[in-house]
Amino acid sequence: MMTSTITYDFSYTGYALRIKEMSKIARFILTDQSFDVVNELGSGKTTTAQRSLSEIKKRLDVLTEKQRIILLDGDLISQKQIVFLAICKLHYFMRDFTIEVLREKYLVFDVQFTEGEFISFVRRKREIHQNLDEKSDTAIYKIRKVTFQILEEAGIIDSVKDKNIQPQILDNQVIEAIVEDDPEWLKIFLMSDSDIIDSIKDKWKI
C-alpha cells in the first residue's frame, strides 16, 4: 500500500517524462537487448547517460509486469500514464503534490492552480521533510520547473503556462493494471474515491 516517507527523492529533476526515449530504452532493457548507452541516452556524454539509465531502471523496477507491458505495447496516452505512475511511485513529492493539491482542486471543480499554491505546498512539506527544508531557492526553482514540465507532458495539466488541470481518461487495461497493484494509485489520475471503489468492483466483480 502507499505509505508516507521521510525523505523525498528529487532525482526526477534530471530526467523528466521523456516518453519516447523511456519506452525505447525500456524495450531494450526488458528484452535484454544490447544498446549504445552513451549515444542513446547521453548524446555522447557518459555521465549523463549513466544518470539517465539509472533513473530509467528505477522507474522500471517499481512497475508490475502488466504495467511494463503497457509501457512497451500500449498507445501513447497509456504509455504516458504508466511513466507518470512510475515517477509518482518513486518520487513521493510528485505523488503528494498531485494528490493533495491538484486532485483536491479538481474534485471541487477548481481546475486551475497557481505557482503560489505550489510554494504553499512546499512550505508545508518543509516542516516534515528535512531534505526539502535544506533545498536552496535555486533547487526549489528547478524542482518546480521540472514538476510542472512532467505534469504537462503527462497530460495532467494543459500547459506550464496556463496550468489548467485536465480530466483523465484511462484505458480499461491501465485501470486494471493499477487496481491489481494498488487502487490508491488511481488518485494520481485525479479519480474520486467513489470512482476508485467502482473500479475495484469492476475488476473483482463485487
Backbone torsions as a table, in degrees:
resi	resn	phi	psi	omega
1	MET	NA	160.0	177.9
2	MET	-67.8	132.0	-179.0
3	THR	-129.3	162.4	176.9
4	SER	-76.2	161.6	-179.0
5	THR	-136.5	151.7	-178.2
6	ILE	-81.3	-38.2	-173.2
7	THR	-115.6	128.5	173.5
8	TYR	-83.4	137.8	176.7
9	ASP	-104.5	119.6	-176.9
10	PHE	-107.3	22.1	-178.3
11	SER	-64.9	-15.4	178.4
12	TYR	-65.8	-16.9	179.8
13	THR	-68.4	-14.4	177.2
14	GLY	-96.5	-3.3	-177.8
15	TYR	-158.1	97.5	-174.6
16	ALA	-73.0	-149.9	-175.7
17	LEU	-66.5	-55.6	175.4
18	ARG	44.1	59.2	-168.4
19	ILE	-60.8	-44.7	-176.8
20	LYS	-65.1	-44.7	179.2
21	GLU	-66.2	-42.0	179.9
22	MET	-60.6	-46.8	-179.1
23	SER	-64.9	-40.4	-179.4
24	LYS	-64.2	-48.5	-179.0
25	ILE	-69.3	-34.7	177.2
26	ALA	-59.8	-40.0	178.7
27	ARG	-63.7	-42.7	177.5
28	PHE	-58.2	-48.3	-174.7
29	ILE	-68.4	-47.1	-173.4
30	LEU	-74.0	-19.5	177.7
31	THR	-106.7	11.6	176.9
32	ASP	57.4	36.4	176.1
33	GLN	-90.1	144.6	176.0
34	SER	-80.9	148.4	177.4
35	PHE	-154.7	159.7	-178.9
36	ASP	-81.4	95.9	-174.7
37	VAL	-59.5	-45.6	-174.6
38	VAL	-62.7	-44.8	-178.3
39	ASN	-79.8	-33.7	-178.7
40	GLU	-72.4	-34.6	-172.6
41	LEU	-117.6	-22.3	-172.5
42	GLY	-117.9	6.0	-177.6
43	SER	50.1	39.3	178.8
44	GLY	91.9	-3.5	-178.2
45	LYS	-103.3	117.2	-174.7
46	THR	-63.3	-45.4	-177.8
47	THR	-61.7	-44.2	178.6
48	THR	-62.0	-43.1	-179.4
49	ALA	-62.4	-44.3	-178.9
50	GLN	-64.9	-40.7	179.2
51	ARG	-65.3	-43.1	179.6
52	SER	-66.1	-42.5	180.0
53	LEU	-63.3	-39.6	178.7
54	SER	-61.1	-43.7	-179.8
55	GLU	-66.3	-41.1	179.3
56	ILE	-62.9	-44.3	-179.9
57	LYS	-62.7	-39.0	178.9
58	LYS	-64.3	-38.7	179.3
59	ARG	-66.2	-43.6	-179.9
60	LEU	-64.4	-34.7	-176.6
61	ASP	-65.6	-27.3	-177.7
62	VAL	-90.2	-3.8	179.5
63	LEU	-90.6	146.7	174.4
64	THR	-78.8	170.8	180.0
65	GLU	-60.4	-42.4	179.3
66	LYS	-64.3	-38.4	179.4
67	GLN	-67.7	-37.2	177.2
68	ARG	-64.9	-39.4	179.2
69	ILE	-61.5	-41.1	178.0
70	ILE	-64.8	-39.5	178.1
71	LEU	-59.9	-37.8	-178.1
72	LEU	-80.8	-39.6	-168.6
73	ASP	-120.4	-3.5	-179.1
74	GLY	-76.9	172.8	175.4
75	ASP	-74.2	174.0	-173.0
76	LEU	-60.8	-41.3	-179.1
77	ILE	-63.5	-45.0	179.7
78	SER	-64.1	-38.9	177.5
79	GLN	-62.1	-43.7	177.4
80	LYS	-58.7	-43.3	-178.2
81	GLN	-65.3	-38.0	179.6
82	ILE	-70.0	-39.2	177.7
83	VAL	-66.5	-40.5	177.3
84	PHE	-63.2	-39.9	175.8
85	LEU	-57.9	-46.2	-179.9
86	ALA	-61.4	-41.6	179.7
87	ILE	-63.3	-43.8	-179.8
88	CYS	-67.6	-33.9	177.0
89	LYS	-66.1	-37.1	-178.5
90	LEU	-82.9	-38.4	-168.3
91	HIS	-119.4	94.3	-172.6
92	TYR	-67.5	-18.7	174.0
93	PHE	-62.1	-45.8	178.4
94	MET	-63.9	-43.8	177.8
95	ARG	-58.9	-50.7	-175.9
96	ASP	-63.3	-43.0	-179.4
97	PHE	-64.5	-42.5	-179.5
98	THR	-64.1	-44.8	-176.5
99	ILE	-77.8	-45.9	-172.0
100	GLU	-80.2	-25.1	-179.9
101	VAL	-109.6	-61.8	-173.8
102	LEU	-66.0	-47.9	-178.6
103	ARG	-63.6	-43.2	-179.0
104	GLU	-61.5	-38.6	178.4
105	LYS	-69.8	-45.2	-176.6
106	TYR	-61.1	-38.5	-177.0
107	LEU	-69.9	-15.7	174.8
108	VAL	-110.5	21.8	174.4
109	PHE	63.7	28.3	174.0
110	ASP	-104.7	99.8	-166.5
111	VAL	-100.3	11.4	177.6
112	GLN	-128.3	134.0	175.5
113	PHE	-118.5	164.6	-175.1
114	THR	-120.5	165.7	176.2
115	GLU	-65.6	-29.2	177.2
116	GLY	-61.9	-36.5	177.9
117	GLU	-69.1	-33.6	175.2
118	PHE	-65.6	-45.5	-179.8
119	ILE	-61.5	-41.8	178.6
120	SER	-62.7	-39.6	178.2
121	PHE	-62.9	-44.7	179.0
122	VAL	-60.9	-42.8	179.7
123	ARG	-60.8	-41.8	179.0
124	ARG	-64.0	-43.4	-175.8
125	LYS	-74.0	-25.1	178.5
126	ARG	-62.4	-26.8	-178.5
127	GLU	-70.3	-23.0	-176.8
128	ILE	-120.8	-6.9	179.6
129	HIS	-122.4	101.8	-173.6
130	GLN	-60.5	-40.5	-176.6
131	ASN	-67.4	-24.7	174.6
132	LEU	-75.6	-38.7	179.4
133	ASP	-62.6	-27.7	-178.4
134	GLU	-83.6	-6.9	-177.4
135	LYS	-71.9	139.1	176.9
136	SER	-75.9	168.4	177.3
137	ASP	-60.9	-36.3	178.9
138	THR	-65.0	-41.6	178.9
139	ALA	-65.8	-41.1	178.6
140	ILE	-63.8	-38.0	177.4
141	TYR	-60.6	-43.4	-179.8
142	LYS	-67.4	-40.8	177.3
143	ILE	-59.5	-45.8	179.3
144	ARG	-61.6	-45.9	-177.3
145	LYS	-60.7	-48.7	-177.3
146	VAL	-73.4	-34.9	176.2
147	THR	-58.8	-48.3	179.0
148	PHE	-64.6	-38.5	179.8
149	GLN	-61.8	-45.5	179.7
150	ILE	-64.4	-42.1	179.1
151	LEU	-61.1	-37.3	177.1
152	GLU	-69.7	-47.8	-178.2
153	GLU	-62.9	-31.5	-179.9
154	ALA	-83.0	-7.9	179.5
155	GLY	81.2	14.5	177.5
156	ILE	-75.2	-35.1	171.9
157	ILE	-122.9	160.2	-176.8
158	ASP	-75.0	-36.3	179.5
159	SER	-165.3	157.0	176.7
160	VAL	-63.4	-32.9	-177.5
161	LYS	-71.1	-51.7	-173.2
162	ASP	-88.1	-30.8	176.3
163	LYS	57.9	42.5	174.5
164	ASN	-89.2	128.1	-178.5
165	ILE	-75.4	130.6	-173.2
166	GLN	-99.5	142.8	172.7
167	PRO	-63.9	144.5	-177.1
168	GLN	-109.5	127.5	176.9
169	ILE	-114.2	113.8	-177.3
170	LEU	-105.1	133.6	174.1
171	ASP	-63.3	149.0	-180.0
172	ASN	-56.2	-34.5	179.7
173	GLN	-65.0	-38.9	178.5
174	VAL	-68.1	-45.5	179.0
175	ILE	-59.0	-45.6	-178.8
176	GLU	-61.9	-42.6	-179.2
177	ALA	-64.8	-31.9	179.0
178	ILE	-79.1	-43.2	-179.4
179	VAL	-60.6	-40.4	179.2
180	GLU	-65.1	-29.2	-179.8
181	ASP	-81.0	-65.2	177.0
182	ASP	-169.3	110.8	-177.0
183	PRO	-56.0	-24.1	-179.2
184	GLU	-59.1	-25.5	-179.5
185	TRP	-69.0	-15.0	175.7
186	LEU	-64.6	-18.4	179.3
187	LYS	-64.6	-28.3	179.4
188	ILE	-69.6	-14.7	174.5
189	PHE	-102.0	23.6	169.8
190	LEU	69.1	16.0	-176.7
191	MET	-73.0	139.6	179.0
192	SER	-73.8	162.5	178.9
193	ASP	-59.6	-41.4	-178.7
194	SER	-66.0	-38.8	178.3
195	ASP	-68.8	-33.2	176.6
196	ILE	-65.8	-43.1	177.8
197	ILE	-61.3	-41.2	178.1
198	ASP	-63.4	-38.3	179.2
199	SER	-64.7	-38.6	177.3
200	ILE	-65.4	-42.9	178.7
201	LYS	-62.7	-41.7	179.1
202	ASP	-62.9	-40.8	-178.3
203	LYS	-67.2	-46.9	-173.8
204	TRP	-100.2	7.2	176.5
205	LYS	54.5	44.9	-179.7
206	ILE	-78.5	NA	NA
